[in-house]
Amino acid sequence: MSTIKTLAQLEMQLGECPRWNEQEESWYWVDILGKALYRYDTLNKKLFSRIFDFNPACFAFTKTNQIILTASSGLFLLENFSSAVQFIMDPESDQPTQRFNDGVPTPDGNLLAGTIGDATTATGNLYYFDITKNSVICETIMEGYTIINGQAFSPDGKWLYITDTPKQKILKYPYNSTTKKLGKAQLFYKFTQEDEYPDGAAVDAEGNYWIAMYGTGKICVISPEGEKIDEIYLPISQPTMIAFGGINLNQLIVTSAAQGLNKESLEKEPLAGSVLLLDISKKGALPFKLNTYKPSAN
């Protein structure tokens, strides 16, 4: 493992959802509380940002490089980083205290995305967005989450991993791309220390599951068999999510949060809210691509 570098020194309150865009050779991520979407161009080493009037959350790229973005006020389409925002739908328009949090593209090009409320009550839902060329159909597939996180598919698309952070355990579900259904949940891994809270995750090409541990300043690597095989300690206490990328998919970026840290903690942790970069010995796996969405003209 190489030295941990700083990709972007920021003061994000809640950095989340890092993604590698191989077509642009760029990293993307959001600051949920800062209402910002970031893009780091690795070719020109330039950082770009844009601010929304809502809180952006998880997002994914389509097969034609569009961005489908979840937020505090629903689901949106961006044709590219700088384009106008097009509203798609809001399945929780009657629940203003809820917002989207974590999500992942399915092997068949659709989107799983979950919501949270005040992060202390189990009001979150997991939605399945079935994306076709001219329409998006939403189905509620699970309810009762407190802080939904850790969504990632195995490289072969047969297993979905998911966690409800306060419960400190990761479940896995068999996924059927034909029926678009999840099978019965199985326990994948249980964290036992009081302060171990699993947050955002990604998988490598071998199927190992890498998860950011919010509050304990580390990444845990768990084998497909459900055994912890590595821990990577970070200079930040609140890593939120990780993503694989780089030209050879042998880089890892980590988003983080400064929320909840007092002045003394921030002085000891100057990189809180920044984005870190690591070179790794394993090759990563990218998330699946979403189906292209071209809304019909009214």
C-alpha positions, -999 to 999 in steps of 0.1 A, spaced: 0 0 0 14 34 -10 13 66 11 -21 81 15 -24 113 -6 -48 141 -6 -68 144 -39 -88 174 -28 -84 193 5 -119 205 13 -141 212 43 -171 191 33 -196 185 60 -207 152 44 -187 141 14 -202 110 -2 -207 89 -33 -173 89 -50 -173 76 -86 -148 71 -113 -158 82 -148 -136 63 -172 -148 82 -203 -136 115 -188 -108 101 -167 -123 121 -138 -134 115 -102 -168 127 -91 -184 130 -56 -209 151 -37 -211 171 -5 -246 163 7 -250 190 33 -230 215 11 -254 209 -18 -224 204 -41 -213 181 -69 -176 179 -76 -156 167 -106 -118 163 -105 -102 161 -140 -71 139 -136 -58 149 -170 -56 186 -162 -55 182 -125 -84 206 -120 -113 205 -96 -147 218 -106 -179 222 -85 -215 232 -88 -241 241 -62 -277 229 -63 -308 242 -45 -312 207 -30 -290 182 -12 -275 158 -37 -269 122 -26 -260 90 -45 -257 91 -83 -245 69 -112 -235 72 -148 -256 58 -177 -243 39 -207 -242 72 -226 -225 91 -197 -255 109 -184 -258 113 -146 -289 102 -127 -288 118 -93 -308 113 -62 -313 142 -37 -334 155 -9 -362 163 -34 -362 133 -56 -345 119 -87 -329 140 -113 -312 137 -147 -281 156 -159 -269 151 -194 -234 160 -182 -217 177 -152 -226 212 -163 -260 207 -178 -293 218 -166 -310 196 -140 -341 178 -152 -365 165 -125 -377 129 -129 -397 120 -99 -399 122 -61 -414 90 -44 -413 107 -10 -428 141 -20 -451 138 10 -422 133 34 -401 165 35 -379 153 64 -366 124 43 -338 124 18 -319 99 -4 -286 86 9 -269 56 -6 -275 37 -38 -261 15 -66 -268 6 -102 -281 -30 -108 -265 -54 -133 -294 -49 -156 -290 -11 -157 -315 0 -131 -310 19 -98 -314 9 -62 -314 39 -39 -324 43 -2 -337 71 19 -332 82 55 -350 105 79 -334 120 110 -309 92 112 -323 80 145 -356 64 134 -363 36 110 -382 56 84 -359 49 54 -370 30 24 -352 11 -4 -365 19 -39 -360 2 -72 -360 26 -102 -367 6 -134 -351 28 -161 -362 24 -197 -355 47 -226 -385 70 -221 -397 62 -186 -387 55 -150 -409 33 -128 -404 33 -90 -411 4 -67 -406 2 -29 -388 -30 -22 -378 -27 15 -388 -5 44 -376 3 80 -340 15 75 -324 40 98 -292 48 78 -291 28 46 -255 23 33 -229 0 19 -248 -9 -13 -225 -27 -37 -229 -57 -61 -205 -85 -65 -186 -83 -98 -207 -110 -114 -239 -92 -103 -253 -121 -84 -251 -107 -49 -261 -73 -34 -245 -61 -2 -262 -36 20 -260 -23 56 -281 -3 80 -252 15 96 -264 16 133 -270 -22 133 -233 -28 126 -239 -57 103 -237 -62 65 -263 -84 47 -261 -99 13 -290 -108 -10 -290 -130 -41 -301 -108 -71 -319 -121 -102 -315 -98 -132 -343 -116 -150 -370 -111 -124 -353 -80 -109 -359 -94 -75 -338 -98 -43 -337 -132 -26 -336 -139 11 -311 -119 32 -280 -136 46 -256 -123 72 -224 -114 55 -204 -98 83 -211 -85 118 -189 -58 135 -185 -63 172 -167 -33 185 -191 -6 200 -179 22 177 -176 3 144 -201 18 120 -201 5 84 -208 33 58 -202 34 20 -186 5 1 -172 -8 -31 -160 -42 -44 -127 -51 -62 -123 -74 -92 -118 -104 -69 -151 -98 -51 -136 -84 -19 -159 -59 -2 -142 -27 9 -162 -5 34 -155 28 51 -159 27 88 -174 60 100 -160 71 133 -131 47 135 -110 61 107 -104 30 87 -114 9 58 -122 -28 63 -117 -54 36 -139 -85 37 -135 -115 15 -164 -129 -5 -165 -157 21 -173 -131 48 -139 -129 65 -121 -97 74 -88 -98 55 -74 -63 59 -78 -30 76 -64 3 63 -61 32 88 -67 68 76 -58 103 89 -95 111 91 -120 97 117 -151 99 95 -146 83 61 -179 79 44 -174 60 12 -148 46 -12 -145 41 -49 -121 23 -72 -108 40 -103 -78 54 -122 -68 43 -157 -58 8 -144 -85 7 -117 -57 4 -91 -65 36 -72 -89 42 -44 -105 74 -33 -122 80 1 -147 108 8 -151 121 44 -172 142 67 -164 171 91 -199 171 105 -201 168 143 -164 175 149 -156 203 174 -129 229 169 -103 209 189 -110 178 168 -107 197 136 -74 211 146 -61 175 152 -77 163 120 -71 189 93 -81 166 65 -116 160 78 -140 167 50 -114 161 23 -109 134 -3 -81 110 0 -63 90 -27 -45 56 -23 -27 34 -48 -36 -2 -42 -22 -36 -51 -57 -49 -61 -77 -41 -92 -110 -25 -85 -144 -32 -101 -166 -3 -113 -203 -1 -106 -226 -12 -134 -239 14 -158 -275 26 -158 -297 24 -188 -299 56 -209 -329 77 -201 -344 101 -227 -376 115 -213 -404 120 -237 -412 156 -247 -444 169 -233 
